Amino acid sequence: MPSPWSEWKGRSIPPEQRYTFVTVNKGTVKQTVSANGTLNPVTLVSVGTQVSGTVKRYAADFNDKVREGQVLLELDDATYRAQC
């Protein structure tokens, strides 16, 4: 008695009917990744000043890398000068 495998093997479909063949074209590959979520800093540092005032110029932006002693912003000294 033949096995079911030998019966199935005898009725195999030719590759031309089982697969779709196409000609290969050379081109560029583009990979895109998108995600949703919330990013949190590894280290959160609070920055404060000894005086308050109106900001005249920003020297750093949110998430910029800064060094110790680097100027982050410049305050408008017009109010201070008016008091003197």
C-alpha positions as CSV (number, residue, x, y, z in Angstrom):
1,M,0.0,0.0,0.0
2,P,1.5,3.3,-1.0
3,S,1.9,6.0,1.7
4,P,-0.1,9.3,1.5
5,W,3.2,11.1,1.0
6,S,4.1,9.2,-2.2
7,E,0.6,9.8,-3.6
8,W,0.9,13.6,-2.9
9,K,4.5,13.7,-4.2
10,G,3.3,12.3,-7.5
11,R,0.8,15.0,-7.9
12,S,3.1,17.9,-7.2
13,I,2.4,21.2,-9.0
14,P,5.2,22.5,-11.3
15,P,7.0,25.6,-9.9
16,E,5.7,27.8,-12.8
17,Q,2.2,27.2,-11.5
18,R,3.0,27.4,-7.8
19,Y,5.0,30.6,-7.9
20,T,4.9,34.0,-9.6
21,F,8.2,34.8,-11.4
22,V,9.3,38.4,-12.1
23,T,12.4,40.0,-13.5
24,V,14.6,41.5,-10.8
25,N,15.2,45.3,-11.1
26,K,18.0,47.2,-9.4
27,G,16.9,50.1,-7.3
28,T,17.3,51.9,-4.0
29,V,15.9,50.6,-0.7
30,K,14.2,53.0,1.7
31,Q,13.7,52.0,5.3
32,T,11.4,54.1,7.5
33,V,10.6,53.5,11.2
34,S,7.9,55.4,13.0
35,A,6.7,55.0,16.6
36,N,4.4,56.6,19.0
37,G,5.2,57.2,22.7
38,T,6.7,59.5,25.2
39,L,10.4,60.3,25.5
40,N,11.8,61.0,28.9
41,P,15.2,62.4,29.7
42,V,17.8,60.2,31.4
43,T,18.6,63.0,33.8
44,L,16.3,66.0,34.5
45,V,18.1,69.1,35.9
46,S,16.3,72.1,37.3
47,V,17.9,75.4,36.4
48,G,17.3,78.6,38.3
49,T,18.6,82.1,38.5
50,Q,19.6,84.4,41.3
51,V,17.6,87.3,39.8
52,S,14.4,87.5,37.8
53,G,13.7,89.4,34.6
54,T,12.7,89.4,31.0
55,V,14.7,87.1,28.7
56,K,16.5,89.1,26.0
57,R,18.3,86.2,24.2
58,Y,18.3,82.5,24.4
59,A,21.7,80.8,23.9
60,A,20.4,77.2,24.4
61,D,17.2,75.4,23.5
62,F,15.3,72.5,25.0
63,N,17.3,69.3,24.8
64,D,20.5,71.0,23.7
65,K,23.7,69.6,25.2
66,V,25.3,72.3,27.4
67,R,28.5,72.5,29.3
68,E,29.2,73.7,32.8
69,G,29.5,77.4,32.9
70,Q,27.9,77.9,29.5
71,V,25.5,80.9,29.2
72,L,22.0,79.7,28.7
73,L,20.2,83.0,28.3
74,E,20.6,86.7,28.7
75,L,18.2,88.8,30.7
76,D,17.1,92.3,29.7
77,D,18.8,94.7,32.1
78,A,16.7,97.7,31.2
79,T,14.6,97.4,34.4
80,Y,17.8,97.1,36.5
81,R,19.4,100.2,34.8
82,A,16.2,102.3,35.4
83,Q,16.4,101.6,39.1
84,C,20.0,102.9,39.4
